[in-house]
């Protein structure tokens, strides 16, 4: 498994839960089945997976969105330059574009940015000015959609000179308290083949929706791009799933393949 670095201590509850899991697993995180994680959770919200293909030659990214309201479900992914953006499937039914219309994926050189909101642009602009991934996000907080205060989850992939590493971030309220923003960044160097990390906005369905807790989950990555995309799409809750983006990037050449699946078509 690749090295990981956590740039901020967890609050007491999360730190204790992670400690108990580490003790049970002998200090190592258990490799989870991504398909099973999705099948057992009817509403993880929006999710990001980043890792390395089984054969070790591809950097892998996936991003999915789900929805409970008609406004959230009225969306599709469309390609835009080297990335994607969301747009209304039926513009006449669009109620509120804030928080649901944005560019989830943008590319700058060997860097691919994947997020669940318009912080994609914040990261892109910040890194263009020489800021780091973490520094770029300092100006952002969780989404202002109380009482959920949906976390902003983000990922950055570096594929350059035949090497690949990545980082993930979550900005969330302090246990539902909007007066405090908790910021966590996780960096993964030399990721192992067939492994990835999975972070999503909500632990499960609820009212209010409970924010994701802990380090991004260690999950297996299996198959080629079509097999991987199909596995995710078929594992997502049929009623709530909206769109899926998957990209495999050749670590040596930098060329890539993309798959987009939309429930509305």
Phi and psi in degrees as a GROMACS rama.xvg file:
@    title "Ramachandran Plot"
@    xaxis  label "Phi"
@    yaxis  label "Psi"
@TYPE xy
-65.9998  158.547  UNK-2
-67.9603  146.986  UNK-3
-130.169  147.654  UNK-4
-132.631  125.904  UNK-5
-103.364  122.027  UNK-6
-90.8996  2.97846  UNK-7
-152.983  138.78  UNK-8
-70.1061  147.714  UNK-9
-79.664  159.633  UNK-10
-66.9199  169.254  UNK-11
-57.3713  -43.9687  UNK-12
-62.8493  -48.1942  UNK-13
-67.05  -39.4311  UNK-14
-62.4913  -42.0454  UNK-15
-66.9515  -41.4169  UNK-16
-63.8714  -42.1485  UNK-17
-66.2048  -36.8849  UNK-18
-62.7505  -44.1598  UNK-19
-62.7037  -41.0686  UNK-20
-64.2723  -41.0896  UNK-21
-64.885  -40.2  UNK-22
-63.5983  -43.6659  UNK-23
-62.4998  -32.7385  UNK-24
-100.703  17.0163  UNK-25
66.5873  27.8139  UNK-26
91.9552  -6.41938  UNK-27
-112.056  145.498  UNK-28
-76.1545  141.738  UNK-29
-75.4225  135.089  UNK-30
-76.0781  116.213  UNK-31
-96.5457  158.177  UNK-32
-84.9667  117.388  UNK-33
-60.3589  -42.7566  UNK-34
-59.3436  -42.9299  UNK-35
-67.6336  -40.2393  UNK-36
-57.6483  -40.7562  UNK-37
-74.362  -40.9839  UNK-38
-64.3123  -31.3811  UNK-39
-88.3067  1.4549  UNK-40
-130.889  107.213  UNK-41
-68.5898  -23.6789  UNK-42
-147.976  76.9548  UNK-43
-76.5191  -6.94729  UNK-44
85.1349  -117.216  UNK-45
-109.751  144.668  UNK-46
-141.132  148.22  UNK-47
-124.048  132.886  UNK-48
-122.817  130.661  UNK-49
-135.22  138.214  UNK-50
-178.989  -156.329  UNK-51
-126.296  140.97  UNK-52
-63.3924  162.943  UNK-53
-56.4706  -38.7135  UNK-54
-83.5781  -1.66732  UNK-55
77.6777  6.62662  UNK-56
-100.267  -11.6108  UNK-57
-124.012  138.865  UNK-58
-86.5969  132.042  UNK-59
-117.02  136.28  UNK-60
-136.862  142.547  UNK-61
-140.347  143.587  UNK-62
-141.558  129.963  UNK-63
-128.437  154.122  UNK-64
-125.52  149.485  UNK-65
-130.89  171.439  UNK-66
-157.29  146.528  UNK-67
-109.049  -31.2591  UNK-68
-90.4454  160.107  UNK-69
-63.3398  -32.5478  UNK-70
-66.9792  -42.904  UNK-71
-68.857  -33.1275  UNK-72
-79.8948  -15.5995  UNK-73
-85.9379  56.9494  UNK-74
-140.493  155.911  UNK-75
-140.704  160  UNK-76
-93.9947  136.925  UNK-77
-132.346  147.936  UNK-78
-72.5747  141.657  UNK-79
-142.705  111.731  UNK-80
51.4205  -125.352  UNK-81
-89.396  -3.34531  UNK-82
-117.402  -152.175  UNK-83
-140.008  166.744  UNK-84
-142.6  161.034  UNK-85
-93.4191  150.82  UNK-86
-149.217  160.287  UNK-87
-70.1932  131.566  UNK-88
-67.096  -43.5858  UNK-89
-121.122  96.6343  UNK-90
-55.0685  -28.3686  UNK-91
-69.9089  -17.5299  UNK-92
-103.105  3.07581  UNK-93
-69.4364  122.459  UNK-94
-97.2816  -50.0824  UNK-95
-144.342  110.384  UNK-96
-75.7363  -18.0521  UNK-97
-63.1305  136.5  UNK-98
75.5776  -12.6935  UNK-99
-116.64  -17.7856  UNK-100
-109.209  115.125  UNK-101
-167.675  177.301  UNK-102
-103.91  103.701  UNK-103
-69.6965  -26.6901  UNK-104
-132.551  128.03  UNK-105
-136.728  153.586  UNK-106
-124.888  134.864  UNK-107
-133.628  102.368  UNK-108
62.1526  -125.214  UNK-109
-88.7405  10.6818  UNK-110
-107.259  128.403  UNK-111
-114.829  122.705  UNK-112
-103.583  132.391  UNK-113
-132.31  122.018  UNK-114
-143.779  172.825  UNK-115
-101.227  19.4164  UNK-116
-169.044  -168.071  UNK-117
-75.0282  3.51473  UNK-118
-68.2723  -11.2433  UNK-119
-53.7285  -46.3294  UNK-120
-67.3199  -37.0059  UNK-121
-62.0835  -44.2318  UNK-122
-66.9961  -46.3216  UNK-123
-56.9724  -50.6504  UNK-124
-65.2306  -39.8852  UNK-125
-65.1548  -42.9312  UNK-126
-71.1644  -29.8214  UNK-127
-64.4455  -27.1579  UNK-128
-92.4502  7.6073  UNK-129
92.166  7.88538  UNK-130
-83.0485  159.098  UNK-131
-82.4223  169.545  UNK-132
-54.2456  -49.5357  UNK-133
-66.6796  -43.9255  UNK-134
-61.1322  -38.521  UNK-135
-61.8234  -31.9793  UNK-136
-85.6818  -4.02217  UNK-137
-62.3154  -24.3394  UNK-138
-85.5013  -2.56154  UNK-139
-113.586  158.156  UNK-140
-132.607  -176.309  UNK-141
-62.319  167.599  UNK-142
-72.8933  145.461  UNK-143
-85.4495  50.621  UNK-144
-112.233  50.5847  UNK-145
-51.8263  148.214  UNK-146
-87.204  3.43585  UNK-147
-74.5508  -39.7931  UNK-148
46.3202  60.6897  UNK-149
-54.0332  130.317  UNK-150
-63.4811  148.68  UNK-151
-93.3324  117.486  UNK-152
-109.384  139.78  UNK-153
-144.609  153.09  UNK-154
-141.74  150.017  UNK-155
-134.379  131.445  UNK-156
-111.838  130.199  UNK-157
-109.85  112.696  UNK-158
-123.847  98.2663  UNK-159
-149.027  141.989  UNK-160
54.8134  36.8861  UNK-161
74.4599  13.3134  UNK-162
-122.392  154.886  UNK-163
-141.228  128.644  UNK-164
-144.872  168.911  UNK-165
-153.634  166.297  UNK-166
-140.238  154.99  UNK-167
-133.85  154.498  UNK-168
-141.626  150.344  UNK-169
-138.352  131.723  UNK-170
-114.805  121.029  UNK-171
-146.233  162.304  UNK-172
-69.3102  160.443  UNK-173
-83.6688  88.1738  UNK-174
53.5207  42.3553  UNK-175
88.8237  -2.1561  UNK-176
-89.1589  111.225  UNK-177
-74.4125  -5.17802  UNK-178
-78.5561  -13.1728  UNK-179
-131.823  133.134  UNK-180
-110.75  124.064  UNK-181
-96.4593  130.952  UNK-182
-120.281  124.955  UNK-183
-130.241  133.278  UNK-184
-126.714  135.359  UNK-185
-124.141  124.247  UNK-186
-113.979  134.063  UNK-187
-124.43  112.11  UNK-188
-100.159  144.408  UNK-189
48.6793  55.1812  UNK-190
-59.811  146.202  UNK-191
-78.4625  149.075  UNK-192
-63.3495  139.443  UNK-193
78.6461  10.7532  UNK-194
-127.522  151.246  UNK-195
-152.07  179.567  UNK-196
-123.319  141.759  UNK-197
-125.495  121.676  UNK-198
-127.472  141.078  UNK-199
-140.496  165.087  UNK-200
-73.3371  -39.7874  UNK-201
-121.669  143.987  UNK-202
-64.8049  -37.2143  UNK-203
-173.468  179.328  UNK-204
-66.7877  156.731  UNK-205
166.576  178.858  UNK-206
-145.53  105.268  UNK-207
-72.2708  166.965  UNK-208
-73.4  125.858  UNK-209
-77.2891  129.721  UNK-210
-67.0524  152.244  UNK-211
-55.2782  143.219  UNK-212
-126.07  144.457  UNK-213
89.3275  -173.054  UNK-214
-74.5713  148.812  UNK-215
-50.0307  138.924  UNK-216
-69.759  139.08  UNK-217
-81.9776  118.041  UNK-218
-128.689  155.808  UNK-219
-81.6288  147.037  UNK-220
-121.004  117.274  UNK-221
-127.623  149.502  UNK-222
82.1666  178.76  UNK-223
-83.2571  -175.422  UNK-224
-61.7341  -38.6636  UNK-225
-71.008  -40.3543  UNK-226
-66.1415  -41.033  UNK-227
-66.6099  -45.3915  UNK-228
-63.2782  -43.4933  UNK-229
-63.3368  -40.2391  UNK-230
-61.3125  -45.3829  UNK-231
-64.5299  -48.7783  UNK-232
-61.1126  -42.8549  UNK-233
-73.2599  -20.3114  UNK-234
-87.7883  -22.1047  UNK-235
-69.9876  145.713  UNK-236
-55.7416  127.03  UNK-237
-61.5264  -38.5489  UNK-238
-73.1273  -36.3125  UNK-239
-98.5327  -17.7184  UNK-240
-69.2861  146.944  UNK-241
-124.596  -56.8606  UNK-242
-151.152  155.607  UNK-243
-139.783  136.88  UNK-244
-120.865  133.416  UNK-245
-134.776  136.313  UNK-246
-136.418  135.505  UNK-247
-113.828  121.828  UNK-248
-110.57  125.035  UNK-249
-67.6575  120.517  UNK-250
-67.3254  -29.5454  UNK-251
-82.8624  -49.5542  UNK-252
-91.4456  -23.2311  UNK-253
82.8975  -3.61775  UNK-254
-72.4503  156.716  UNK-255
-143.919  160.309  UNK-256
-120.184  145.663  UNK-257
-130.815  142.615  UNK-258
-127.301  135.858  UNK-259
-127.021  127.747  UNK-260
-122.653  128.578  UNK-261
-123.678  135.109  UNK-262
-68.378  -37.1902  UNK-263
-88.0583  122.278  UNK-264
